[in-house]
Amino acid sequence: MPVSSDKEKALIDRMHTLGVSETDFKESFIRSSGPGGQKINKSSSCVYLIHIPTGLSVKCQRERSQSLNRFLARRLLLDKIEKLQKGFIAEEKERLEKIRRQKRKRSKRAKEKILTAKHQQAEKKVLRGRVVIEE
């Protein structure tokens, strides 16, 4: 099952945006482990990929196909590189934004909306009460 050309092109574009080239990778193929029988035991379908400048490494043996594992390994390694480059900054911004949202005052309209929802729920609960039969 080969990788589609669109996905391959998207991967190459992503590599360019992150400033990573093919020459930065050291790639080796090893035998996979786990279930799979004779195919797994005889072929080297597991891909071990190292990004030389950062020292990040990825091992991918998710699929039985070596070409698909190569694609997946590159994608995983790019995820790690992106997290290293942008992740710490983005996580910090996200954390601060979450705190800001929590501390922010609710608008009048939002308060009224919450209050009407509470009243509707209370009415439902009253209707769930015991039925009294009068004689």
HELIX and SHEET records of a PDB file:
HELIX    1   1 SER A    5  LEU A   18  1                                  14    
HELIX    2   2 GLU A   22  ASP A   24  5                                   3    
HELIX    3   3 GLN A   38  LYS A   42  1                                   5    
HELIX    4   4 GLN A   66  GLU A   82  1                                  17    
HELIX    5   5 LYS A   83  GLY A   87  3                                   5    
HELIX    6   6 PHE A   88  LYS A  103  1                                  16    
HELIX    7   7 LYS A  108  LEU A  127  1                                  20    
SHEET    1   A 3 PHE A  25  ILE A  30  0                                        
SHEET    2   A 3 CYS A  46  HIS A  51 -1                                        
SHEET    3   A 3 LEU A  56  CYS A  60 -1                                        
END                                                                             
